[in-house]
Amino acid sequence: AISSILLGAIYQMFVGQRRSYSLQNDMAAMQQTARASEHIMVREIRMAGYAVPDVDIRCDVPGTDFSDGEKEAFEEATAQLIAFTSDADGDGIVETLRYSLRGNSLVREMWRWDIVQGKWKSGGGRRVLAEDIEDVRFHYWILADDEGLDNDRDDDGDLYADEEGELIFTDHPTKEEREYIRSVRVTLTVRNSRPDHDYIHPVYNDHFRRICLTSTIQPRNMGL
């Protein structure tokens, strides 16, 4: 009887240690996914609008949701996706990059400008940057003074219209407003791939742990 009790105690301790080890691995993987994805997006969005010297591009990528025939620094900017032109890898070739959420996957798409043929070409197509992404949100600060979106309105509620440095905060800038984006806030929520039945999330009331990271980026080439 004593041996049975001891074996039961040892087994429970083993199960508990194994569960704790598994949880620690899951948490480490979740943090790594969140930070790696955030790092790549922050680095590339910071370069939005970069113009490669002596390369004149006037059209955008044809056949996409954001195609309107005109090249822009920010081709698309909504709450859940963003597309912009850049030279993200510094190789002297202009790219159009697009981030969006498809299911639980953060997807990165890229097109590259072919200088010889004078047109956009696929830069590898649609690739999954990270999985187990529950949500991605983008918000934008728009310069709304006389040097930016000169709309002659009080956009920040302090009774002054178009004062120096006045900003609009939005998650759905218009085409005109996208030209004056000065900061982008990215919020990334990663959810554990497996439930932890000993844990209840205080907001979602489920058994999944989550990590939420937020970064604010100032594109270096906007307004130059």
C-alpha positions as CSV (number, residue, x, y, z in Angstrom):
1,A,0.0,0.0,0.0
2,I,2.8,2.4,0.9
3,S,4.6,1.6,-2.3
4,S,1.4,2.3,-4.3
5,I,1.1,5.7,-2.6
6,L,4.7,6.5,-3.3
7,L,4.4,5.5,-7.0
8,G,1.2,7.6,-7.3
9,A,3.0,10.6,-5.8
10,I,6.0,10.1,-8.1
11,Y,3.7,9.8,-11.1
12,Q,1.8,13.0,-10.2
13,M,5.1,14.8,-9.7
14,F,6.4,13.6,-13.1
15,V,3.1,14.7,-14.8
16,G,3.3,18.1,-13.2
17,Q,6.9,18.6,-14.2
18,R,6.2,17.5,-17.7
19,R,3.3,19.9,-18.0
20,S,5.4,22.7,-16.6
21,Y,8.2,22.0,-19.1
22,S,5.7,21.8,-22.0
23,L,4.1,25.1,-20.9
24,Q,7.5,26.8,-20.7
25,N,8.4,25.6,-24.2
26,D,5.1,26.9,-25.5
27,M,5.6,30.3,-23.9
28,A,9.1,30.6,-25.2
29,A,8.0,29.7,-28.7
30,M,5.2,32.2,-28.5
31,Q,7.5,35.0,-27.4
32,Q,10.0,34.2,-30.1
33,T,7.3,34.2,-32.8
34,A,5.9,37.5,-31.6
35,R,9.3,39.3,-31.3
36,A,10.7,38.0,-34.6
37,S,7.6,39.0,-36.5
38,E,7.5,42.4,-34.8
39,H,11.2,43.0,-35.6
40,I,10.8,42.3,-39.3
41,M,7.7,44.5,-39.7
42,V,9.2,47.4,-37.7
43,R,12.4,47.3,-39.8
44,E,10.6,47.2,-43.1
45,I,7.8,49.8,-42.3
46,R,10.5,52.2,-41.1
47,M,11.9,52.2,-44.6
48,A,8.5,52.9,-46.3
49,G,8.7,55.5,-49.0
50,Y,12.4,55.1,-49.7
51,A,13.2,56.2,-53.3
52,V,16.2,54.5,-54.9
53,P,18.3,57.2,-56.7
54,D,17.9,57.4,-60.4
55,V,15.0,55.0,-60.5
56,D,11.7,56.6,-61.7
57,I,8.6,54.5,-60.9
58,R,5.2,56.0,-61.4
59,C,2.9,53.0,-61.5
60,D,1.9,50.6,-58.8
61,V,1.7,46.8,-58.9
62,P,-1.1,45.9,-61.3
63,G,-3.9,43.4,-60.5
64,T,-3.9,43.8,-56.7
65,D,-6.5,45.1,-54.3
66,F,-4.6,48.4,-54.0
67,S,-3.9,49.0,-57.7
68,D,-5.0,52.4,-59.0
69,G,-2.2,53.1,-61.5
70,E,-0.2,55.4,-59.2
71,K,2.8,54.5,-57.1
72,E,2.6,55.7,-53.5
73,A,4.8,55.4,-50.4
74,F,1.8,53.7,-48.7
75,E,-0.2,51.9,-51.3
76,E,-2.7,50.6,-48.7
77,A,-3.3,51.3,-45.1
78,T,-6.2,49.9,-43.1
79,A,-6.7,48.5,-39.6
80,Q,-5.6,44.9,-40.6
81,L,-3.3,45.3,-43.6
82,I,-0.6,47.6,-44.9
83,A,1.2,47.9,-48.2
84,F,4.1,50.2,-49.0
85,T,7.1,50.8,-51.3
86,S,10.6,50.5,-50.1
87,D,14.1,49.1,-50.5
88,A,13.8,47.0,-47.4
89,D,16.9,44.9,-48.0
90,G,19.1,47.7,-49.2
91,D,20.0,46.0,-52.5
92,G,19.1,49.0,-54.7
93,I,15.9,47.4,-56.0
94,V,12.5,48.9,-55.1
95,E,10.0,46.6,-53.6
96,T,6.3,46.8,-52.8
97,L,5.6,44.9,-49.5
98,R,2.3,43.9,-48.1
99,Y,1.4,42.5,-44.6
100,S,-2.0,41.0,-43.9
101,L,-3.6,38.4,-41.6
102,R,-5.0,35.3,-43.3
103,G,-6.7,33.0,-40.8
104,N,-4.1,32.6,-38.1
105,S,-1.1,33.4,-40.3
106,L,0.7,36.6,-40.7
107,V,1.4,36.8,-44.5
108,R,4.1,38.9,-46.3
109,E,3.8,39.5,-50.0
110,M,6.5,41.2,-52.1
111,W,6.9,42.5,-55.6
112,R,10.1,43.8,-57.1
113,W,10.6,46.5,-59.8
114,D,12.5,45.2,-62.8
115,I,14.6,48.1,-64.1
116,V,15.3,46.5,-67.4
117,Q,11.7,45.6,-68.3
118,G,10.2,48.6,-66.5
119,K,7.5,46.7,-64.7
120,W,6.7,45.0,-61.4
121,K,7.4,41.3,-60.9
122,S,6.6,38.9,-58.2
123,G,9.3,38.8,-55.5
124,G,8.5,35.3,-54.3
125,G,4.7,35.5,-53.9
126,R,2.8,35.2,-50.7
127,R,4.7,33.8,-47.8
128,V,3.7,33.0,-44.2
129,L,5.9,35.0,-41.9
130,A,4.4,33.6,-38.7
131,E,1.6,31.3,-37.5
132,D,-0.6,31.3,-34.4
133,I,-1.2,35.0,-34.9
134,E,-4.6,35.9,-33.5
135,D,-4.7,39.5,-34.5
136,V,-2.7,42.3,-36.1
137,R,-3.8,45.9,-36.0
138,F,-2.4,49.0,-37.6
139,H,-3.0,52.6,-36.6
140,Y,-1.7,55.8,-38.2
141,W,-0.7,59.3,-37.3
142,I,-1.3,61.8,-40.2
143,L,0.4,65.1,-40.3
144,A,-2.4,67.7,-40.6
145,D,-0.7,71.1,-40.5
146,D,0.0,73.5,-43.3
147,E,3.0,71.4,-44.4
148,G,0.9,68.2,-44.4
149,L,-2.8,67.6,-45.0
150,D,-3.8,71.3,-45.2
151,N,-7.5,70.8,-44.5
152,D,-8.1,73.9,-42.5
153,R,-9.7,71.9,-39.7
154,D,-9.1,71.4,-36.1
155,D,-8.3,67.7,-36.2
156,D,-6.9,67.2,-32.6
157,G,-9.6,69.1,-30.6
158,D,-7.6,72.0,-29.2
159,L,-9.5,74.8,-31.1
160,Y,-6.7,75.5,-33.6
161,A,-6.8,74.5,-37.2
162,D,-3.7,73.2,-39.1
163,E,-1.4,74.3,-36.3
164,E,2.3,73.2,-36.6
165,G,2.7,69.5,-35.9
166,E,-1.1,68.8,-35.7
167,L,-1.8,65.1,-36.2
168,I,-4.8,62.9,-37.0
169,F,-5.0,59.4,-35.4
170,T,-6.9,56.9,-37.5
171,D,-7.0,53.2,-38.6
172,H,-8.4,54.0,-42.1
173,P,-6.6,56.9,-43.7
174,T,-7.9,58.1,-47.1
175,K,-5.7,58.1,-50.2
176,E,-4.9,61.8,-49.6
177,E,-4.1,61.1,-45.9
178,R,-1.7,58.3,-46.7
179,E,0.7,60.7,-48.3
180,Y,1.1,62.4,-44.9
181,I,1.5,59.3,-42.7
182,R,4.2,60.1,-40.1
183,S,3.9,57.2,-37.6
184,V,2.5,53.7,-37.7
185,R,1.5,51.7,-34.6
186,V,1.5,47.9,-35.0
187,T,-0.2,45.7,-32.4
188,L,0.5,42.0,-32.7
189,T,-1.4,39.3,-30.7
190,V,0.0,35.8,-30.6
191,R,-2.0,32.9,-29.2
192,N,-0.6,29.7,-27.8
193,S,-1.1,26.8,-30.2
194,R,-2.3,24.5,-27.4
195,P,-4.7,25.2,-24.6
196,D,-3.6,25.1,-21.0
197,H,-6.5,23.7,-19.0
198,D,-5.1,25.0,-15.7
199,Y,-5.4,28.5,-17.0
200,I,-8.4,30.8,-17.9
201,H,-7.8,34.0,-19.8
202,P,-9.3,37.0,-18.0
203,V,-10.7,38.6,-21.1
204,Y,-11.5,35.7,-23.5
205,N,-12.5,33.2,-20.8
206,D,-10.7,30.4,-22.6
207,H,-7.6,28.2,-21.9
208,F,-5.2,29.9,-24.4
209,R,-2.3,32.1,-23.3
210,R,-1.5,35.2,-25.4
211,I,1.2,37.7,-25.9
212,C,0.5,41.2,-27.2
213,L,3.3,43.5,-28.5
214,T,2.9,47.1,-29.6
215,S,5.4,49.1,-31.6
216,T,5.2,52.7,-32.9
217,I,7.3,53.3,-36.0
218,Q,8.3,56.6,-37.7
219,P,9.0,56.0,-41.4
220,R,12.2,57.8,-42.0
221,N,11.5,58.8,-45.6
222,M,8.0,60.3,-45.3
223,G,8.0,64.0,-45.6
224,L,11.5,64.3,-47.1
